[in-house]
Amino acid sequence: MKIRAVSSEYLDSDGCAAQRELEQVVFGIYSINAEGGDATTTPVDIGIVIEGVEVLHDLGDITSACALLMGVIYAMNLCYPQELKMFFEVLQKIFLQLNATRLSTKVQMLKNKLYE
């Protein structure tokens, strides 16, 4: 399978196109926005896709979706996709503070820059 993005935004009217793209996603968060809305408009739907299957929807906000994605990955004992391994390590160890004492060199360098 192909990883498109960790997060994708779609318009409410793009249902078929969104579905085709989401079928190609290994791990992802999607946001369906109302047509004609702006950055302050609440999305119609926010959800999580794993291996092309929508596992959660109507999550309310992207922050909750990120936390729930990490929970689903942990609960199902899934490995991070190689292409996104560093992203998920940063999310897990820096932002969620889970197993934060064992950082890879790249993540440690990023953490040092963030705390400067």
HELIX and SHEET records of a PDB file:
HELIX    1   1 GLY A   15  LEU A   22  1                                   8    
HELIX    2   2 ILE A   62  ALA A   75  1                                  14    
HELIX    3   3 GLN A   82  LEU A   84  5                                   3    
HELIX    4   4 LYS A   85  VAL A   90  1                                   6    
HELIX    5   5 LEU A   91  PHE A   95  3                                   5    
HELIX    6   6 THR A  105  LEU A  114  1                                  10    
SHEET    1   A 4 SER A   7  LEU A  11  0                                        
SHEET    2   A 4 PHE A  27  ASN A  33  1                                        
SHEET    3   A 4 ASP A  45  ILE A  50 -1                                        
SHEET    4   A 4 VAL A  53  LEU A  56 -1                                        
END                                                                             
